[in-house]
Amino acid sequence: MSIKMLLILLAAVVVFGVLVGTYKSLHPYDPGFETAKTVEADSDVPANGMIEMAANRSGWRLIGKGPLAINANGKINYGGHEAVPGKSETIAPEGAPAPGLPQGILLAKIGETGKPFKCGGVCKIAFKDKIYLAINDTDYTDNIGAYNVTVLRNSDSGQ
């Protein structure tokens, strides 16, 4: 086998490994995560682990304590623009929960005073603090649609 063939084979193995690693890091249905069967009393998540994040509902929503994984899908319209949980065509202005991030995306934060970050369609949160979700917008009155969110608990977390 020539050196050129070995290099091509090595490159293919590396690319495959990166793709598999990326998939595993983003996919919430890994062993150890399961649909929520127990939730905290003050959580906004029913026992089946599925919630609807209505686009016209402002504020943060407590979904329970981590570690957990979130899988979201759907489409919303915010002021005439469309967004999916992880992608939008505009950037949120000052006054949004996370200015500078895409407007209309699904956000998460850890703890009541945590810094909001992009959750998008799939995210895992390893922290054992309370987790909150919100939609990144400034005016919720002109929004239409919802994101369907499944919350998966880590079965090893003792919850």
LUMLUMVEX-114087 format. One record per residue (C-alpha): residue number from 1; residue in three letters; x, y, z. Coordinates in nm, 3 decimals. Each point is the difference from the previous one (the first is absolute). Example, Ala and Ser with C-alpha at 12.3 -4.5 7.8 and 13.67 -1.06 7.14 Angstrom:
BEGIN
   num   residu         u         v         w
     1      ALA     1.230    -0.450     0.780
     2      SER     0.137     0.344    -0.066
//
This chain:
BEGIN
   num   residu         u         v         w
     1      MET     0.000     0.000     0.000
     2      SER     0.142     0.338    -0.094
     3      ILE     0.049     0.292     0.238
     4      LYS    -0.264     0.195    -0.192
     5      MET    -0.258    -0.275     0.058
     6      LEU     0.091    -0.019     0.369
     7      LEU    -0.046     0.376     0.038
     8      ILE    -0.337    -0.013    -0.176
     9      LEU    -0.111    -0.289     0.221
    10      LEU     0.120     0.180     0.313
    11      ALA    -0.185     0.319    -0.103
    12      ALA    -0.320    -0.201    -0.059
    13      VAL     0.028    -0.161     0.345
    14      VAL     0.055     0.340     0.166
    15      VAL    -0.298     0.156    -0.181
    16      PHE    -0.220    -0.296     0.093
    17      GLY     0.110     0.027     0.364
    18      VAL    -0.076     0.371     0.010
    19      LEU    -0.346    -0.057    -0.151
    20      VAL    -0.083    -0.278     0.245
    21      GLY     0.131     0.203     0.294
    22      THR    -0.204     0.304    -0.102
    23      TYR    -0.315    -0.210    -0.038
    24      LYS     0.048    -0.162     0.340
    25      SER     0.064     0.333     0.170
    26      LEU    -0.316     0.154    -0.145
    27      HIS    -0.243    -0.291     0.011
    28      PRO    -0.204     0.001     0.321
    29      TYR    -0.117    -0.360    -0.021
    30      ASP     0.326    -0.149     0.122
    31      PRO    -0.021    -0.277     0.258
    32      GLY    -0.057     0.151     0.343
    33      PHE    -0.247     0.262    -0.118
    34      GLU    -0.370    -0.073     0.003
    35      THR    -0.324     0.192    -0.026
    36      ALA    -0.068     0.177     0.327
    37      LYS    -0.185    -0.226     0.241
    38      THR     0.051     0.215     0.306
    39      VAL     0.009     0.376     0.011
    40      GLU     0.037     0.252     0.278
    41      ALA    -0.321     0.136     0.150
    42      ASP     0.075     0.351    -0.126
    43      SER     0.092    -0.117    -0.352
    44      ASP    -0.213     0.085    -0.300
    45      VAL     0.050    -0.345    -0.159
    46      PRO    -0.264    -0.278     0.013
    47      ALA     0.098    -0.359     0.075
    48      ASN     0.029    -0.090    -0.371
    49      GLY     0.282     0.255    -0.039
    50      MET    -0.166     0.190    -0.285
    51      ILE    -0.079     0.371     0.010
    52      GLU    -0.107     0.260    -0.250
    53      MET     0.195     0.325    -0.004
    54      ALA    -0.259     0.239    -0.142
    55      ALA     0.161     0.284    -0.196
    56      ASN    -0.232     0.256     0.155
    57      ARG     0.093    -0.094     0.360
    58      SER     0.266     0.223     0.151
    59      GLY     0.231    -0.083     0.285
    60      TRP     0.204    -0.297     0.116
    61      ARG    -0.152    -0.343     0.059
    62      LEU     0.142    -0.232     0.264
    63      ILE     0.043    -0.349    -0.144
    64      GLY     0.169    -0.163     0.298
    65      LYS     0.347    -0.081     0.128
    66      GLY     0.278    -0.140    -0.214
    67      PRO     0.165    -0.197    -0.123
    68      LEU    -0.240    -0.021    -0.291
    69      ALA    -0.026     0.014    -0.376
    70      ILE    -0.239     0.206    -0.208
    71      ASN    -0.132    -0.082    -0.346
    72      ALA    -0.210     0.273    -0.166
    73      ASN    -0.169     0.035    -0.336
    74      GLY    -0.261     0.217    -0.163
    75      LYS    -0.014     0.343    -0.160
    76      ILE    -0.109     0.339     0.125
    77      ASN    -0.072     0.337    -0.157
    78      TYR     0.123     0.303     0.193
    79      GLY    -0.108     0.332    -0.146
    80      GLY    -0.014    -0.130    -0.358
    81      HIS     0.324    -0.200     0.014
    82      GLU     0.032    -0.377     0.037
    83      ALA     0.222    -0.192     0.238
    84      VAL     0.066    -0.358     0.101
    85      PRO     0.142    -0.090     0.344
    86      GLY     0.363     0.056    -0.104
    87      LYS    -0.013     0.235    -0.298
    88      SER    -0.145     0.336    -0.092
    89      GLU     0.060     0.270    -0.258
    90      THR     0.037     0.293     0.242
    91      ILE     0.203     0.082     0.309
    92      ALA    -0.183     0.084     0.322
    93      PRO     0.029     0.364     0.110
    94      GLU     0.060     0.139     0.348
    95      GLY    -0.289    -0.088     0.228
    96      ALA    -0.012    -0.365    -0.113
    97      PRO     0.107    -0.270     0.247
    98      ALA     0.317    -0.051    -0.209
    99      PRO     0.072     0.305    -0.218
   100      GLY     0.247    -0.078    -0.277
   101      LEU    -0.121    -0.357    -0.042
   102      PRO    -0.254    -0.091    -0.271
   103      GLN    -0.350     0.126     0.069
   104      GLY    -0.268    -0.265     0.048
   105      ILE     0.235    -0.285     0.092
   106      LEU    -0.040    -0.224     0.304
   107      LEU     0.217     0.113     0.290
   108      ALA     0.101    -0.174     0.321
   109      LYS     0.156     0.125     0.321
   110      ILE     0.132    -0.173     0.309
   111      GLY    -0.140     0.140     0.323
   112      GLU    -0.219     0.307     0.040
   113      THR     0.288     0.240    -0.059
   114      GLY     0.191    -0.206    -0.259
   115      LYS     0.114     0.144    -0.331
   116      PRO    -0.234    -0.099    -0.288
   117      PHE     0.150    -0.217    -0.275
   118      LYS    -0.121    -0.150    -0.326
   119      CYS    -0.166    -0.334     0.061
   120      GLY    -0.138    -0.040    -0.351
   121      GLY    -0.147    -0.329    -0.113
   122      VAL     0.219    -0.227     0.211
   123      CYS     0.206     0.068     0.310
   124      LYS     0.128    -0.184     0.305
   125      ILE     0.049     0.169     0.335
   126      ALA     0.219    -0.178     0.253
   127      PHE    -0.045     0.244     0.290
   128      LYS    -0.218    -0.109     0.293
   129      ASP    -0.162     0.342     0.046
   130      LYS    -0.345     0.113    -0.116
   131      ILE    -0.030     0.038    -0.378
   132      TYR    -0.220     0.260    -0.169
   133      LEU    -0.111     0.044    -0.364
   134      ALA    -0.121     0.308    -0.190
   135      ILE    -0.042     0.130    -0.353
   136      ASN     0.237     0.283    -0.089
   137      ASP    -0.221     0.300    -0.088
   138      THR    -0.097     0.347     0.119
   139      ASP    -0.366     0.013    -0.108
   140      TYR    -0.194    -0.323     0.051
   141      THR    -0.341     0.150    -0.088
   142      ASP     0.053    -0.036    -0.377
   143      ASN     0.134    -0.358     0.013
   144      ILE    -0.173    -0.307    -0.140
   145      GLY     0.083    -0.370     0.036
   146      ALA     0.184    -0.210     0.253
   147      TYR     0.299    -0.225     0.056
   148      ASN    -0.072    -0.354     0.114
   149      VAL     0.260    -0.088     0.262
   150      THR     0.082    -0.341     0.143
   151      VAL     0.192     0.002     0.328
   152      LEU     0.209    -0.309     0.066
   153      ARG     0.142    -0.072     0.344
   154      ASN     0.326    -0.180     0.064
   155      SER    -0.107    -0.320     0.177
   156      ASP     0.328     0.007     0.198
   157      SER    -0.082     0.341     0.151
   158      GLY    -0.207    -0.146     0.281
   159      GLN    -0.320     0.179    -0.101
//
